[in-house]
Amino acid sequence: MKGTPLASGPGTHFHPIPSIVKHDWELEESRVDLLNRGTAWLDAGTYTSLNEASTFVHVIEELQGTKIGGIEEEHIIRASSNANRR
């Protein structure tokens, strides 16, 4: 596993994701959902992968001229939708 786990240090137990998935699967507490086309799953379990995910989001935002997960944009959309209902 590349990078340093974000949850490491004294008193912290790091469990690789595959072992957690296997455990949940054995307890039949897992489900599988297909992601829509255009959906990106970004791993942020290490400092390296968090940095890579941040860079990816920054590049996409710059190329598309929009914010990903921007709460400001969501507020504007909802306010506009509520205004149209009146």
C-alpha positions as CSV (number, residue, x, y, z in Angstrom):
1,M,0.0,0.0,0.0
2,K,1.6,3.2,-1.1
3,G,1.8,6.3,1.1
4,T,1.2,6.8,4.8
5,P,-2.2,5.9,6.3
6,L,-4.0,9.0,7.5
7,A,-5.2,7.0,10.6
8,S,-1.9,6.0,12.0
9,G,-0.2,6.5,15.3
10,P,-0.3,5.4,18.9
11,G,-3.7,3.8,19.7
12,T,-4.8,3.8,16.1
13,H,-5.4,0.6,14.3
14,F,-5.1,0.7,10.5
15,H,-7.2,-1.8,8.6
16,P,-6.8,-2.1,4.9
17,I,-10.1,-1.5,3.0
18,P,-10.2,-5.0,1.5
19,S,-10.1,-6.6,5.0
20,I,-13.0,-4.4,6.1
21,V,-15.0,-5.2,3.0
22,K,-14.4,-9.0,3.4
23,H,-15.5,-8.8,7.1
24,D,-18.7,-6.9,6.2
25,W,-19.4,-9.3,3.3
26,E,-19.1,-12.3,5.6
27,L,-21.6,-10.7,8.0
28,E,-23.8,-10.0,5.0
29,E,-23.8,-6.3,5.8
30,S,-22.5,-5.3,2.4
31,R,-24.3,-4.2,-0.7
32,V,-23.1,-3.3,-4.2
33,D,-24.2,-0.2,-6.0
34,L,-23.3,0.6,-9.5
35,L,-21.9,4.2,-10.0
36,N,-23.4,6.3,-12.7
37,R,-21.2,7.1,-15.8
38,G,-19.0,10.1,-15.0
39,T,-18.8,9.3,-11.3
40,A,-15.3,9.3,-9.8
41,W,-14.4,7.3,-6.7
42,L,-11.4,9.0,-5.1
43,D,-9.3,7.2,-2.5
44,A,-8.1,9.5,0.2
45,G,-6.8,6.9,2.7
46,T,-3.2,8.1,2.6
47,Y,-1.6,11.6,2.4
48,T,-0.4,10.7,-1.1
49,S,-3.8,9.6,-2.3
50,L,-5.5,12.6,-0.6
51,N,-3.1,14.9,-2.4
52,E,-3.8,13.1,-5.7
53,A,-7.6,13.4,-5.2
54,S,-7.3,17.1,-4.4
55,T,-5.3,17.7,-7.6
56,F,-7.9,15.7,-9.6
57,V,-10.7,17.8,-8.2
58,H,-8.8,21.1,-8.8
59,V,-8.1,20.1,-12.5
60,I,-11.7,19.1,-13.2
61,E,-13.0,22.3,-11.6
62,E,-10.6,24.4,-13.7
63,L,-11.5,22.6,-16.9
64,Q,-15.2,22.7,-16.4
65,G,-15.5,26.1,-14.7
66,T,-17.6,24.7,-11.9
67,K,-17.2,23.6,-8.3
68,I,-17.4,20.0,-7.3
69,G,-19.5,19.6,-4.2
70,G,-19.7,23.4,-3.8
71,I,-22.3,24.2,-1.1
72,E,-22.6,27.7,-2.5
73,E,-23.8,26.4,-5.9
74,E,-26.2,24.0,-4.2
75,H,-27.7,26.8,-2.2
76,I,-28.2,28.9,-5.3
77,I,-29.9,26.0,-7.1
78,R,-32.2,25.3,-4.2
79,A,-33.0,28.9,-3.6
80,S,-33.9,29.3,-7.3
81,S,-36.0,26.1,-7.2
82,N,-37.9,27.4,-4.1
83,A,-38.5,30.8,-5.7
84,N,-40.0,29.1,-8.8
85,R,-42.5,27.2,-6.6
86,R,-44.0,30.4,-5.3
